[in-house]
Structures are given as C-alpha cells and as structure tokens.
Amino acid sequence: MKKNKVVLYIAMSLDGYIARPDGAIDWLNDIEMDGGDGGYSTFYSTVGTVVMGRLTYDVVLGLSDDFPYADKPCYVLSRTAQPPAPHVTFTDESIQTLIPRLKDTSNGDVWLVGGGQLVHAFLEAQLLDELRITIIPKVLGDGIPLFPQGTVPCTFHLTQTEKIGQMVSLSYSANEQ
C-alpha cells in the first residue's frame, strides 16, 4: 500500500522568494513553459489533501472567482478564529497532530501550498517528506523568502531535475532513497 507523503510544491525566484513583500505573485504570470502547465496537472492528480496558511489562502482567493482546490479536502491553518467558508476547513490544530492524521486518511499526498512561515514550521517539526521547487528565472530583490530567517538547518536528497521552458524543477526527498 502506498504511503502518502507531505509535499511542498512551490515556485521560487532565483533569489529565493515565493512572493513580493506584499504577498503578490504577479511575477509568475509571464513565464515561458514551452506549452502546457509546467507539470502542475500531473502533480495535482497525486494530491489528496491541500494544506495552506491563512495568508496564502487570502492570496489564492484573489487569483480567481472559483476556489482552485474545491475538489479536494483543504485545510487552512490559522491562529485566529475564521468565519466558515465553502471548500475549506479552518483549523488551529497543531501540525504535529493534524498532518500525521491527514497523511493516514488522505486519498493521495498532502500538498503544503505555503507560505514561508508554514514551511518553517513543517521543517522544524520534520513533517516534510518531499520538496518540489520550480526555480523561476527572475530576481525579485525583496519579498517573502521560501526559507525565512531562523529556519532549522536540514538536508534533503536530490531525486529529480527537469527543465520546463526557462524554468528548472528540482525534486528533493527528506529520506535517502
């Protein structure tokens, strides 16, 4: 039986940012991918559950009229109470209890959508099994880093590289395979 993983699948600028200082991701709009969606639909088909922070959720809501993950269970981690919203479950449950439970019950991998503070917390709790980082050939100069200051040192093992247009996708495993 396949064991579900917690996967961080994210785009990052050459200088390590996942968003502009205000959280904007408009810099992702004009990327050369040689057609297709850069592997997103293939990845998304492996996902059973989506997890994100509330700030990332707010950004996602601003991207489209339709919630893009409505077809999968989606958990939004928030330290403050949130009004109910369609297609998501807001929770302040500890990731140390929530994530192992989701891995056990999900119909596929658990996708950590972001952002930087959540990545920091997942790394600190040793809850990330795989990183899939697509490097976008842009330098932002400032913004929200993928790995914020204070992120615990950790080592991953390169499992795959792929050129997608002008981008490079890097896959890393937390466990040597």
trRosetta pair geometry for C-beta under 8 A, 3 or more apart (Angstrom, degrees):
i j d omega theta_ij theta_ji phi_ij phi_ji
3 103 7.6 18 175 170 80 108
4 48 6.6 -65 -123 28 134 134
4 103 4.7 -175 86 -160 111 68
4 104 7.5 -141 38 -59 123 18
4 106 5.1 116 -135 67 166 113
4 108 6.5 111 -118 143 109 20
4 109 5.3 169 -160 -102 82 44
4 110 6.3 78 154 -15 119 84
5 103 7.5 26 -108 -131 8 109
5 109 4.9 -16 58 -128 75 108
5 110 7.2 -137 103 34 39 76
5 129 3.8 -122 -159 80 98 145
5 130 5.3 38 152 2 141 114
6 99 6.0 8 -85 -169 142 119
6 103 6.4 -65 -49 -81 90 112
6 109 7.2 165 -92 -175 19 88
6 110 4.7 -25 -107 74 69 109
6 112 6.0 47 176 -28 94 110
6 122 7.0 -153 142 -161 140 129
6 127 5.5 -8 61 151 166 80
6 128 5.5 -109 102 -119 109 40
6 129 5.0 121 47 6 68 94
6 130 7.4 168 86 30 47 73
7 46 8.0 34 15 106 158 120
7 47 7.8 -113 53 -95 123 89
7 109 5.1 24 0 159 118 137
7 110 7.1 153 20 77 70 52
7 111 5.7 -30 71 -108 92 59
7 112 6.8 -168 87 21 37 81
7 128 7.8 89 -114 -156 20 79
7 129 6.6 -49 -70 66 60 92
7 130 4.5 -17 -112 73 82 105
7 131 7.6 167 -160 -90 63 20
7 132 6.2 17 180 2 108 108
8 111 8.0 114 -107 -165 25 58
8 112 4.7 -35 -91 71 72 112
8 114 7.8 89 -150 -76 95 65
8 119 6.3 66 -122 -115 146 101
8 122 7.4 156 -63 89 118 153
8 128 5.7 -14 -17 -136 111 124
8 130 7.2 -165 29 98 66 56
8 131 4.9 -11 63 -119 107 68
8 132 6.8 -178 92 32 56 64
8 133 7.5 10 112 -65 102 81
9 43 5.6 132 -138 172 158 147
9 111 5.9 -40 22 -146 112 104
9 112 7.9 140 16 62 63 62
9 113 7.8 -28 61 -108 80 48
9 132 4.4 -1 -110 67 74 114
10 18 6.0 -27 172 -124 125 123
10 113 7.6 120 -84 -173 95 39
10 114 5.8 105 -108 -70 129 111
10 132 7.4 133 20 84 55 67
10 133 6.0 -14 70 -113 81 68
10 134 7.4 -154 103 27 37 79
10 146 6.7 146 111 -124 141 114
11 18 7.0 126 83 -136 60 74
11 28 6.0 100 91 -112 156 123
11 133 7.6 123 -117 -165 22 59
11 134 4.7 -35 -107 71 73 102
11 135 7.9 162 -158 -85 66 11
11 136 5.4 48 178 -35 109 115
11 167 7.9 -54 -132 -142 104 140
12 16 6.1 -13 177 -141 119 31
12 17 6.7 147 -159 68 73 29
12 18 5.6 -44 -103 -82 73 71
12 133 5.5 -10 10 -168 122 106
12 134 7.1 151 22 75 69 49
12 135 6.0 -33 73 -107 87 56
12 136 6.7 -176 83 14 32 88
12 146 5.0 -26 -108 -48 129 137
13 16 6.6 -38 72 33 81 22
13 17 4.6 4 29 52 120 84
13 18 7.7 -145 1 -68 82 25
13 27 7.1 -2 -82 119 115 145
13 135 7.8 34 162 -160 13 64
13 136 5.5 -47 -102 67 47 101
13 138 5.1 -73 -134 84 98 81
13 139 6.3 119 165 -116 119 26
13 140 4.7 -128 -58 -12 176 104
13 143 7.2 93 15 42 139 151
14 135 6.4 68 -92 -177 57 102
14 136 7.1 -105 -33 82 68 56
14 137 6.1 42 -52 -138 116 38
14 138 6.4 -179 2 69 97 30
14 139 5.2 -50 61 -77 114 72
15 139 4.9 71 -21 -141 118 78
15 140 6.0 -136 54 38 117 75
15 141 6.9 76 56 -61 164 26
16 145 5.3 6 133 -141 104 91
16 146 5.7 -115 -176 20 73 98
16 147 7.0 -64 -172 32 117 88
17 20 7.5 64 153 -84 138 30
17 140 4.6 -73 52 46 144 142
17 142 7.4 70 -83 123 153 21
17 143 3.4 71 -158 75 143 128
17 144 6.0 104 -158 61 87 46
17 145 5.8 -67 -100 -95 60 46
17 146 7.1 -175 -130 -25 14 76
18 25 7.7 -30 152 -103 64 107
18 114 6.2 -175 154 -137 153 144
18 115 6.3 176 92 -148 140 86
18 116 6.3 179 30 -56 129 94
18 143 7.3 -174 48 135 42 122
18 144 5.5 -58 59 94 85 97
18 145 7.2 69 4 167 87 15
18 146 5.0 109 -40 -79 109 74
19 22 7.9 -112 148 75 106 45
19 23 5.0 -3 154 -150 146 34
19 24 6.2 143 -172 63 92 33
19 25 5.2 -61 -113 -73 86 80
19 59 7.3 -88 -114 -112 147 159
19 115 7.0 -38 3 -133 130 127
19 143 5.6 -178 92 -177 44 113
19 144 4.4 11 57 36 94 118
20 23 6.9 -31 66 43 73 17
20 24 4.3 -6 37 57 122 91
20 25 7.5 -156 2 -70 84 34
20 26 7.5 -6 -13 31 130 89
20 27 6.9 131 -50 -13 100 119
20 140 6.4 -150 -98 -164 67 131
20 142 7.5 45 -156 96 64 79
20 143 4.9 -88 -130 -112 24 104
20 144 7.5 30 76 2 18 87
21 142 5.5 -10 -49 132 110 105
21 143 5.4 -116 -51 -111 54 42
21 144 6.9 141 -113 -40 32 72
23 55 6.4 -127 -116 169 138 106
23 58 7.7 5 156 89 158 108
23 59 5.4 -138 159 -80 113 120
23 144 6.7 41 -96 -22 54 141
24 27 7.6 98 120 -8 92 85
24 59 7.9 -180 -103 -132 28 113
25 28 5.1 -4 160 7 92 120
25 59 6.6 79 -4 179 115 132
26 29 5.6 -24 -172 -11 57 121
27 136 7.3 121 129 125 101 150
27 138 5.7 -167 173 111 119 161
27 140 6.4 -78 -61 -93 175 106
28 31 6.1 -30 -168 -23 54 123
28 136 6.6 -98 -108 -102 73 159
31 38 7.6 11 109 -67 129 141
31 136 6.0 -79 -108 -136 129 106
31 165 6.9 122 151 90 82 146
31 166 7.1 -141 -169 58 76 103
31 167 6.4 28 -179 -47 124 121
32 165 4.1 -172 121 175 75 129
32 166 4.6 65 65 2 110 109
32 167 7.8 177 75 -17 67 84
33 36 6.1 -120 132 70 117 76
33 37 7.2 -1 146 -152 160 10
33 38 4.6 -88 -138 -66 131 91
33 164 5.7 -13 -147 154 76 98
33 165 4.2 -114 -119 -17 18 140
33 167 6.9 -7 -103 14 71 120
34 164 6.8 -144 32 -177 108 55
34 165 4.3 -169 -12 -78 85 80
36 39 7.6 52 138 -40 125 44
37 40 4.3 -81 136 37 113 106
37 41 5.4 87 57 -14 142 95
38 134 6.8 45 166 -131 130 159
38 164 4.9 85 -138 161 79 149
38 165 7.4 -61 -97 12 93 114
38 167 6.7 14 -136 56 123 147
38 169 7.6 147 175 -60 94 127
39 42 5.2 -57 -164 43 65 116
39 43 5.8 66 140 -23 86 103
39 162 7.3 80 -50 102 152 152
39 164 6.5 -98 -10 -95 109 146
39 169 6.6 -2 34 -68 152 168
40 43 5.8 -62 -151 40 31 109
40 44 5.9 28 157 -21 69 110
41 44 5.6 -52 -138 38 32 112
41 45 6.5 41 157 -28 62 101
42 45 6.0 -52 -156 24 29 113
42 46 7.6 22 149 -15 58 102
43 46 6.1 -66 -168 30 40 108
43 47 7.1 41 143 -31 70 105
43 132 6.9 -171 -121 103 138 165
44 47 5.4 -48 -155 19 45 120
44 111 8.0 -8 -117 -63 59 159
46 108 5.5 166 163 -170 44 118
46 109 5.3 21 137 15 94 116
47 50 6.5 44 166 -70 131 79
47 72 6.2 -5 120 -125 102 165
47 108 5.2 96 140 114 12 129
47 109 5.6 -62 -107 69 50 85
47 110 7.7 78 -149 -124 79 12
47 111 4.5 -14 -126 -29 126 123
48 72 6.7 167 170 -149 26 114
48 73 7.5 8 145 36 68 100
48 106 3.6 127 97 167 129 95
48 107 3.9 171 -136 67 118 53
48 108 2.9 156 -41 44 89 74
48 109 6.2 138 12 41 87 30
48 110 7.0 -44 62 -71 88 53
49 72 6.3 -176 -107 164 28 107
49 73 4.9 -25 -119 76 85 101
49 74 7.4 169 -168 -87 62 35
49 75 7.0 18 174 0 107 103
49 102 5.1 -134 94 -173 164 114
49 106 4.2 -98 -9 -115 115 120
49 107 7.8 119 -38 34 80 65
49 108 7.3 171 -1 69 63 79
49 109 7.9 -127 40 113 73 36
49 110 4.8 -18 72 -114 104 76
49 111 7.1 -176 91 22 50 72
50 69 4.6 -35 8 -166 165 152
50 72 5.4 99 -12 100 103 123
50 73 7.1 179 28 94 72 50
50 74 4.3 -14 70 -112 109 82
50 75 7.2 176 92 26 57 62
50 110 7.9 171 -87 -162 16 59
50 111 5.1 -21 -114 64 64 105
50 113 6.1 32 -171 -37 96 117
51 74 7.6 178 -77 -159 32 55
51 75 4.9 -10 -110 66 76 100
51 76 8.0 171 -156 -83 50 28
51 77 6.9 39 -176 -25 93 105
51 98 7.9 129 -121 131 136 123
51 99 7.3 -9 -70 -100 171 88
51 102 7.1 93 -57 125 126 175
51 110 6.0 22 -5 175 118 101
51 111 6.8 171 27 83 71 51
51 112 5.4 -29 75 -104 103 58
51 113 6.8 -173 82 7 45 84
51 118 7.9 -177 132 180 98 142
52 56 4.3 -116 178 89 116 128
52 57 5.4 145 102 -57 120 79
52 60 7.1 65 111 -18 171 141
52 74 7.4 -10 16 -172 101 98
52 75 7.7 157 27 87 56 57
52 76 5.9 -21 73 -113 81 69
52 77 7.2 -154 101 18 32 84
52 112 7.4 132 -86 -166 54 49
52 113 3.9 -26 -85 55 108 118
52 114 6.1 10 -137 54 93 54
52 115 7.7 53 -165 -23 87 65
52 118 7.1 -153 -160 1 41 174
53 56 4.8 93 58 11 78 104
53 57 6.9 -133 101 -8 41 89
53 76 7.2 54 168 -164 14 71
53 77 5.4 -45 -109 64 55 97
53 78 7.6 117 -168 -77 59 59
53 114 6.7 -73 21 116 101 52
53 115 5.4 -76 39 20 131 81
53 117 6.4 81 -93 68 163 101
53 118 4.4 -149 -46 -44 113 127
54 57 5.2 -49 -148 33 37 119
54 58 6.6 42 153 -23 66 98
54 76 5.6 84 -89 167 64 107
54 77 6.8 -110 -30 85 78 50
54 78 4.1 69 -56 -94 131 98
54 80 8.0 -25 -27 46 172 87
54 82 6.9 -172 -121 -69 127 141
54 90 7.6 41 -93 -131 105 103
55 58 5.6 -46 -153 29 35 114
55 59 6.8 35 149 -16 63 101
55 115 6.0 -50 83 11 111 136
56 59 5.6 -53 -153 36 37 112
56 60 6.3 40 149 -21 68 104
56 113 5.6 156 150 108 146 108
56 114 4.6 151 -101 85 144 88
56 115 4.7 176 -61 -35 108 92
56 118 7.4 -55 -8 6 134 140
57 60 5.6 -53 -146 36 32 113
57 61 6.5 37 154 -23 64 102
57 76 4.6 24 -66 -128 150 129
57 88 6.9 69 -137 -128 132 166
58 61 5.8 -50 -151 30 31 114
58 62 6.9 26 153 -15 61 107
59 62 5.8 -63 -158 37 34 110
59 63 6.9 42 148 -36 65 102
60 63 5.7 -49 -156 14 37 118
60 67 7.4 54 138 -143 110 73
60 68 6.7 -113 -170 26 107 108
60 69 7.8 -16 179 3 147 110
60 113 7.5 5 -64 155 136 153
61 67 7.3 -20 -104 -100 67 84
63 68 7.3 -22 87 -25 126 125
64 67 7.6 170 83 -80 104 18
64 68 6.1 90 42 -53 142 95
66 70 6.9 -75 173 -12 90 135
67 70 4.7 109 83 -57 101 96
67 74 7.9 -136 160 26 126 163
67 86 7.1 -168 -1 98 147 94
67 87 4.7 161 89 75 156 161
67 88 7.6 -132 -161 -36 152 100
69 72 5.3 -61 -178 50 87 100
69 74 4.8 104 113 -77 127 134
69 87 6.9 135 88 163 73 120
70 74 7.9 -51 -91 -7 29 133
70 86 7.6 6 -124 135 106 99
70 87 4.4 -69 -117 -120 74 137
73 89 7.2 -7 -172 4 89 119
73 106 7.5 -133 52 -117 124 82
74 87 6.0 23 36 148 127 80
74 88 4.7 -58 95 -108 106 75
74 89 7.0 158 87 20 53 72
75 88 7.1 134 -110 -165 16 80
75 89 5.2 -30 -108 71 68 96
75 90 7.9 130 -163 -107 59 16
75 91 5.6 -24 -163 18 105 122
75 98 7.0 169 163 178 162 132
75 102 7.1 -98 -2 -89 145 144
76 82 7.2 -29 97 37 126 164
76 88 5.0 26 -12 176 114 132
76 89 7.1 172 22 81 74 42
76 90 5.0 -33 72 -103 101 64
76 91 7.2 140 71 21 49 70
77 91 6.2 -40 -106 75 55 80
77 92 7.3 101 -161 -107 66 37
77 95 7.0 -6 -109 -71 148 99
77 98 7.9 168 -93 72 107 166
77 118 6.6 132 54 -110 138 119
78 81 7.7 135 111 -92 121 7
78 82 5.3 61 70 -29 167 121
78 90 5.3 -22 24 -163 125 104
78 91 7.3 124 31 62 75 31
78 92 6.2 -65 82 -76 59 80
79 92 6.0 87 -128 -125 31 109
80 92 7.8 126 -4 -81 11 126
81 90 7.7 98 -160 122 42 139
81 92 7.9 -55 -76 -30 54 129
82 85 7.1 -37 140 -12 116 110
82 90 4.1 -156 52 -122 122 167
84 90 7.6 -138 -108 13 43 113
85 88 5.2 6 83 49 106 107
85 90 7.2 84 22 -35 102 108
91 98 6.5 133 121 -107 147 144
93 97 6.0 -99 170 76 106 106
93 98 4.4 121 106 -62 119 114
94 97 4.9 71 73 16 97 96
94 98 6.5 178 85 -6 45 93
95 98 5.5 -60 -124 49 36 107
95 99 5.1 29 -179 -20 76 115
95 121 6.0 116 17 137 152 118
95 122 6.6 -106 161 -90 155 69
95 125 5.8 167 96 35 114 168
95 127 6.1 -100 147 -21 114 170
96 99 7.2 -24 -103 32 12 102
96 100 7.5 5 170 -4 42 110
96 125 5.6 -137 -80 -150 84 133
96 127 7.6 -131 -97 -68 50 127
97 100 6.8 -65 -154 40 27 102
97 101 6.4 23 157 -15 63 116
98 101 5.9 -73 -158 40 27 110
98 102 6.2 22 156 -18 69 110
99 102 5.6 -53 -142 37 33 110
99 103 6.3 38 157 -23 65 102
99 110 6.6 154 -150 120 80 166
99 122 7.6 126 -86 -123 161 95
99 125 7.8 126 32 113 146 138
99 127 4.9 36 112 -160 164 135
100 103 5.6 -50 -147 33 33 115
100 104 6.5 31 155 -18 64 106
101 104 5.8 -60 -154 37 31 110
101 105 6.2 -1 161 4 68 116
102 105 6.2 -73 -136 51 29 92
102 106 5.3 42 167 -45 71 111
102 110 5.1 85 123 -99 119 136
103 106 6.3 -38 -125 15 19 115
103 110 5.8 -76 -80 -13 68 129
106 109 7.0 -21 118 133 142 5
106 110 5.5 -159 -41 -67 166 83
112 118 6.6 -171 -170 131 110 118
112 119 7.1 126 141 -90 134 68
112 122 6.0 -10 -119 -63 161 166
112 128 6.9 -66 14 -104 150 95
114 118 6.3 135 169 52 30 122
114 119 6.8 -17 -133 -39 61 104
115 118 5.8 100 52 20 43 102
115 119 7.0 -75 136 -7 32 99
115 144 6.2 -22 178 151 128 142
116 119 5.5 -52 -145 33 32 114
116 120 6.4 39 153 -22 64 103
116 144 5.2 -155 -10 165 134 96
116 145 5.6 93 -125 81 144 57
116 146 6.0 -158 -104 -147 91 17
116 147 7.0 -146 -148 -65 95 10
116 148 4.7 104 155 -40 118 102
117 120 5.4 -48 -153 32 34 118
117 121 6.5 33 150 -18 65 103
117 148 6.3 16 -82 -4 56 150
118 121 5.6 -51 -147 37 36 111
118 122 6.2 35 154 -18 67 105
119 122 5.8 -56 -145 38 30 109
119 123 6.3 29 156 -17 64 107
119 128 7.7 29 -150 -65 69 143
119 146 6.3 -29 72 176 172 66
119 147 6.7 -98 116 -94 130 56
119 148 7.7 138 70 2 102 89
119 151 7.5 -16 114 -116 94 127
120 123 6.1 -60 -150 37 25 108
120 124 6.3 24 154 -19 63 110
120 147 7.2 122 -81 -150 80 53
120 148 5.2 -40 -62 43 134 107
120 150 6.8 38 -150 93 133 91
120 151 5.0 -114 -117 -99 85 84
120 152 7.9 120 -162 3 69 77
121 124 5.7 -56 -147 37 30 113
121 125 6.2 14 159 -5 66 111
122 125 6.0 -64 -143 48 28 101
122 127 4.5 -97 -157 66 77 105
122 128 4.9 83 140 -46 115 96
123 126 7.3 27 -175 -78 34 38
123 127 7.9 -91 -58 39 19 73
123 128 6.0 -16 -83 9 62 126
123 147 7.9 28 -11 -126 162 95
123 151 5.9 34 72 -165 149 96
123 152 5.5 -172 127 49 104 98
123 154 5.7 -144 -166 2 108 146
124 151 7.8 -126 -53 -150 89 55
124 152 5.0 128 -97 -10 67 129
126 154 8.0 166 -103 -114 77 140
126 174 7.7 127 -164 -170 77 145
128 131 6.5 35 164 -61 131 84
128 174 5.9 146 103 -60 73 132
129 173 7.1 -22 160 -152 66 70
129 174 5.2 -106 -145 20 33 120
129 175 7.3 -23 -154 1 78 99
130 159 7.9 -46 -135 24 103 143
130 171 6.8 -10 -174 -169 106 89
130 172 6.7 160 -158 84 57 54
130 173 5.6 -23 -104 -107 80 58
130 174 6.8 -103 -62 -8 39 85
131 156 5.9 -30 20 -136 122 169
131 170 7.6 -1 112 107 98 90
131 171 7.1 165 88 -153 57 42
131 172 4.4 2 54 54 101 104
132 169 6.6 0 -176 -174 87 101
132 170 7.4 171 -151 85 43 48
132 171 5.1 -6 -104 -104 78 79
132 172 7.9 -166 -71 25 39 66
133 146 7.3 44 -126 -150 126 163
133 169 7.4 163 86 -153 39 54
133 170 5.1 -14 63 60 88 97
133 172 7.6 9 7 6 103 108
134 164 7.1 -35 -140 43 118 133
134 167 5.3 16 179 169 101 131
134 168 7.2 167 -154 85 57 39
134 169 4.7 -24 -100 -99 81 77
134 170 7.7 173 -86 19 32 67
135 167 6.2 162 75 -162 57 75
135 168 4.8 -2 46 58 110 90
135 169 7.7 -162 14 -79 71 29
135 170 6.8 46 -20 -6 104 109
136 167 5.8 -25 -100 -110 49 105
137 166 5.0 -76 12 146 137 110
137 167 6.7 -136 -16 -89 88 54
140 143 4.7 4 121 -19 145 133
144 148 7.9 -38 -172 -80 70 98
145 148 5.4 143 71 -86 106 49
145 149 7.7 87 48 -27 146 64
147 151 4.4 -78 -174 10 90 165
148 151 5.8 127 63 -44 57 99
154 174 7.8 -25 163 -132 127 91
156 172 3.6 52 141 164 133 128
156 173 6.4 153 -170 68 88 31
156 174 5.9 -53 -116 -92 85 45
157 172 6.2 140 64 -160 35 77
157 173 5.0 -29 63 61 95 87
157 174 7.8 95 17 -165 87 1
157 175 7.4 -57 23 100 127 23
157 176 5.0 118 -50 -101 163 63
157 177 6.9 176 97 12 139 78
158 161 7.1 0 -175 -46 117 94
158 170 6.8 -62 -129 -167 95 97
158 171 7.4 99 -160 80 56 56
158 172 5.7 -42 -93 -100 43 78
159 171 4.8 -63 67 108 96 101
159 172 6.4 149 6 -118 90 21
159 173 5.0 71 -41 -19 130 105
159 177 6.5 38 -108 36 116 131
160 169 7.7 -11 115 112 98 94
160 170 7.6 159 88 -158 60 36
160 171 4.0 18 51 41 96 122
161 168 6.5 -16 -166 -174 97 101
161 169 7.0 151 -159 82 45 59
161 170 5.8 -8 -107 -105 76 65
161 171 7.5 -146 -67 21 36 77
162 168 7.2 152 78 -160 45 55
162 169 4.4 -10 59 56 97 107
162 171 8.0 41 -1 -13 102 104
163 167 7.5 148 -162 83 49 50
163 168 5.9 -29 -103 -104 59 71
163 169 7.9 -155 -71 19 13 78
164 167 4.7 -22 70 69 92 102
164 168 7.4 163 23 -95 77 19
164 169 5.7 49 -7 -19 120 109
173 176 7.2 140 95 -91 117 19
173 177 5.6 30 73 -17 169 113
